[in-house]
């Protein structure tokens, strides 16, 4: 399936977004080029360094404060990265008693309000423990996922998927307002995020969630999912399917870049660079169809979470290796070459 017109992105960086007065504005093809610009790239386009991202099992204010303080203390003396990305992955979407939230990695339901409060304490801990180093900055990506097809397979209606996305965007906007009100905004901000994986749900529902987020958000959404089954070479103008799934290259382009709110932080776990090749080919599909290349916000690896089975499967890229693979694969074609890659993140179990 190929979707022609895209809404004009209401941003020029991956920071807070100015909402369009009318969302009926559309842009065909290359007219969106230049509206997606990388915020604050490394000056020499060098590997930026990575810090811990987390599969979350807690909303305890004390726990989250300590996590933020640990990062702030580590950055206090000026060690890299001074501009870091931390994904707080709260798992599968949920709706209980009319309240949206998620099912975290302790198998516990957490409301969007609880997640907002917890993330604010992470921000507080980071801000306080960086001390006099006011240059240190962290971006918190508050994550959910499309596991069980954004929970449609577990009973959530399609309208509920849109509702969850809107609630997630509202939570992120409110969190940034809290951060600003507390005086942390010079060092901390937050974006929405979703681990959108090909095998977990359909392209239609994935797009629905991203579109729902985009109807109300003021801050971007990071897709930190995969492109499983997608081609690693040979892409031209014709869109290609990702294995036997409902996902095609245009769908993954959309949830990671084509949607106005979307930025890609793809999983680059595989040591053979296949995932980096898949995402380069998705970007190449865009350029072959008159769209802009994907300007990725960063990469995600799982080195710290990887067990023996994961390592045996060749899924144990270190953060610097995953980042370098995506840069190198994109550089093989001038149409997809990157002008910067701001973040590297490595996820682990809390």
N, C-alpha and C positions, 0 to 999 in steps of 0.2 A: 504494500500500500504506500502510495506516495502522496504526501500532503503538500499542496502548492504554497499558498500564502502563509506567512508567519506574522504574528503580532510583532510590532516593532518593540524591541527590548527597551524597557523604561529605565535604563541605566547606562553609564559609561564606564563603571568599574564594578568590582564585586562587593562594593560597600552598600550602604542604604540606598534604596531605589526611590526615585521620584515617580509617583504614579501618573499614568497618562490621564489627561482630561477625558479623552474618549478612547476606549480600548477597541474601537472599531477600526483604528488605523492599521493598515496592513502593509507589508513590504514584500516585494517579489525579489527572489534571488539575491544578487550581490549587494543590494541596497542595505542589507543589515551589516555588511562589512564595515568595521570601524566603530560600531556601537558596542561591541564586546572588546573591552581592553583589559589587560591584566593590571590589577592594582599592585603597586609596590613590588615590582619584580626585583630579584637580586641584581645588584648593579652589574656584576660581571657574568651573570647567568651561571653562577656556580651552584653546586648542591647546597641547599640552605640549612641542612640538618633536620632532624626529626625528634619529636618527643612522643610520649605515650598517649595513645588514644585507648578507649576503654569500652569493653562489653560490660554494661552497667548492671549492678545487682542491689543498688541502694539509692535512696533519696534522703538519707540522713544528713542534716545540716552539718554536723560535726565531721562526718566522713568526707563530704564534698569540700568543706573548708580545708581540711587537711590535705586533700588531693591537690587543690589549687595552691596551697602554701608550699607543698613539696616542689611544684613546678616553679613557683615564684622564687623560692630560695635557690634553686638550681640556676636560675637566670640572673640572679641578683648581681653577680660579679661580672656579667657581660658575656657569658659563654653563649655560643650559638645553639639553637636559633633564637635570636632576639625577636623574631616575628614567627610565632608558632601556630600550628593548627592542632586542636584537640577535639576529636570526635567523641561525644558521650552517647553511645548507642544504647537506647532504651527498648529496642526490640519491636515486637509485633503490635500493630494497631489494635486497639480495643475500644468498645463502647459499653459502659456498664452504668445502669441507673441514669441514663441520659447524659453521662459525662464521658468525654473522650479522654483517652490516655493510651497506655501501652502495657504490654506484658513483658517484664524485663527478664534478665538472665538468672534471677533467683526464682523464676516462675511466680512473680508477684505482680498484681495489677497496680499501676501507678497512674494517677491522674495528670493531666497537663499542668494543673496548678502545682502539684507536688514536684514535678520535673522542673518547672520554672523556679521554684524556691530553691531547689537543690543546686541548679546551675548558677543561680545568683551567689550562693555561698562559695562555689568554686571560684567565681570571679572575685569575690571578697578576699578569699585566701591568697589568690595570686597577687592581687593588687597590694595587699598589706605586706606580703613577704618578699616582694621585690625591693622594698625599702626605698632608698634614694634613687634607684635605677628606674626612672620613669620612661625610659626608651623601650623597655621590654613590653612586648605585646602578645596577647594570645587571642585567637579567634576560636570560639566554642561552636562546634557544629552539633546541634541537638538532634540526634538521629532516631529514626524509626526504620521500618522495612516493609517490603511487599511480601513478606512471608505469608503463606496461605492466601496469596492473591490479595494483599492488603486486607486480609481476614474475611474476604467474601466467602472463602471456602469454610470459614468457621462461623458463618451466620451473619456477618455484617452486610447490609444491603449496599447496592452501588451508590445510592444517595448518601449512605453512611460513609463511604470512601471519600466523597467530596466533603462531607461534614468534618471528617477527621482531618483532612488536609487543611481546611480553613481554620480549625481549632489549633492545629500545629503552627500555622503561620501567625495566628493571633498570639499564641504563647510566646513565639520568638520575638514578635514586635513588643510585647509587654515586658519581656526579659530585657530587651535593649533599653526600654524606658526606665526600668529599675536600675540598670547599670549606670545610665546617665544621671539619674536622680541621686544615686549614692556617690557619684564622683569618680567612678571607675572607667569612664568611657575613653579616656586617653590611652588606656592600656588593655581594655577588654571590649570585644563585641561578640555578637552571636548571630549565627545563621541557622536556618532549618536544614535538615539533611535526611536522606533516605537511602538505605541499602537496597537498591532496585536490582534484583537478580533475575535473569532470564528464566531459570527453572522454577522460580517460586510463584509466578503468576503470569497473567496475559498482558499483552501490550496495551490493549484497550483500557484495562483497569489501571495499569501503570500511568498511562497518559491522563486518565481521569484524576488521579491523585495529584499529579504535578499541576494540572490545570486548576484544580480546586485551590491548591496552595497559592497559585499565581493570581487568583481573583481578589485576594485581600491582603497580600503581604506587602511589607515595606523593606524586608531584608531578603537576600537571595536564598536559594535552596541548592545544596550540594548533593549530587548523586554519587554515592561511593559504592556503586554496585559493579556488576560484571557485564561482559558481552559474550557469554558462553555460546559456543557453536557458530559465532560469526566468522566470516572469511578472514584469513590472514594475508591474503594477496589477491591480485587480479580485479580489484574494484574499478568500475567505470561509472557511467551515468546510470545504468540500470540498478535499481535497488535489489539487494540480495538478502535472502532469509538466513536466520541464525539457527542452523540445524533444522530440527523438525518443530521448533517452537512457533508461537504466533508472532514472535518478534522479528522485525527486519531492521536493516541498518538505519533506515529513516526514523524508526521508533526510538532507537537508542541515541541517535543524534538529537532528537527532540527532548528527551528527558535529561540529557547531559549538557545541552547547549541551545537548541532551537527554541525552547520555551523561554519567555522573557526572564523568568526568575532563575533559570537552571545554569549550573556550573558543574563540570565533571571533575571528580576526584576518584578515578577508576582504580579498581583492584588490579594491582600488578604483582600478583603472587608468584606466577610461574617462572621458574629459572630459565626456561627455554625462550622467554620473551614473547610467547604466543599472545598473551593478553595485550601487551603493548602494540603488537602488530594489528590485532583486531581493532583497537581504538584508533590507530592511525588510518586504517582502512575506512572506518566510519567517518572520520574527518574528511578523508579523500572523497567519499561519496558526496559529502556536502559541497565541497569545492567543485566537483564535476557537475553539479546541478546548480551552479551559480550562487551558492550560499557561502558564508564565511567559514574558514577553517575553525575547528574547535580550539579555543584558548583555554586549556585545562587550568583549573585552580591548583591542582596538586596531584599526588599519587597516594595510594594506600597499600601497605604491605602488612603481613601478619607474622613476622619473624618471631616476635615475643610470645605469640599465642600458639605457635606451630609445635605440634607434638611429633612423635616418631612417625606416625602414619602420614601426617601432612608432609614431613620432610621427605619420606620415601616416595611420595607422589610428585616431588619436585615443585612444591608450592611454598618454598621457604626463602624467597628473596629477602635480603636485608633491605632496609629503607633506602639506602643510597643506591643499591642495585636496581630496585624497581623504578625509582625516579630517573636514573640514568637510561634505563631501557626505553621508557616512554620518550624521553628527549631524543635518543638516538634513532628510534624507529620513525618518529615524526620528521626528523631531519633528512631522511632518505628521499623525501619529495619536497621540493620548494613550496608546493601548494599547501603542505601540512606542517611545515617547519615552525617551531615555536619561537617566540621572541622572549620567553621567560617562563618559568614554572615556579610559582611562589612557594608552595608547601610540599613537604613530604610528611606522611604520618604512618605510624606503625601501631597496630591495634593489639591489645592483650586482654586477658581476663582479669576482672577486678576481684 
